[in-house]
């Protein structure tokens, strides 16, 4: 059957559209870029003694103690720079008991987590994955302050069971097969142990010296 000229144009347009989608779709993992190693090699949650979480103007810091975990707000980098320029000391951290179960569940997200697939190495695409300035920064530190992981966590994948992640200092955007969005809140009040009082602004009130 001989194709008419309009039919030929239509088929060519469809083929071109498919080619563009395959090339430009940033959500489609590149199978040939699969990474079989773990996202955090030799990870053990018991070796994590400190977490630092920040996003835009919010920040939380958590530390392991003999009795479990404690949490306090962490000044964002922009606030630290401002205080340093003005020659002022940052406010002293107001540590409160943290929800041990939530901390252990969050850290457990990295147990056996493979690095997934590389979906992009183009810096211009990072905003699409929410891995630009608005990305959530997470640092896991050991007992002696050694860096166990330094990550940026972006948005969920299309199936909501995966997450876009970057290791800070690298170019590769990774799609890992586990939901991480929401597991590491930059709001200190979200980590408070049950029964710990907090004010309407979401921060724990100062302790009463008379109590």
ABEGO torsion letter per residue (X at the ends): XBBBAAAAAAAAAAAAAAAAAAAABAABBBAAABBABBABBGBBAAABABBBBBBEABBBBBBBBAAEBBBBBBBBAAAAAAAAAAGBBBBBBBBBBBBAAAAAAAAAAABGBBAEBBABABAAAAAAAGABAABBBBBBBBAAGBBABBBBBBBBBAAGABBBBBBBGBABBBBBBBBABGABBABAAAABBBGBBBBAAGBBBBBBAAX
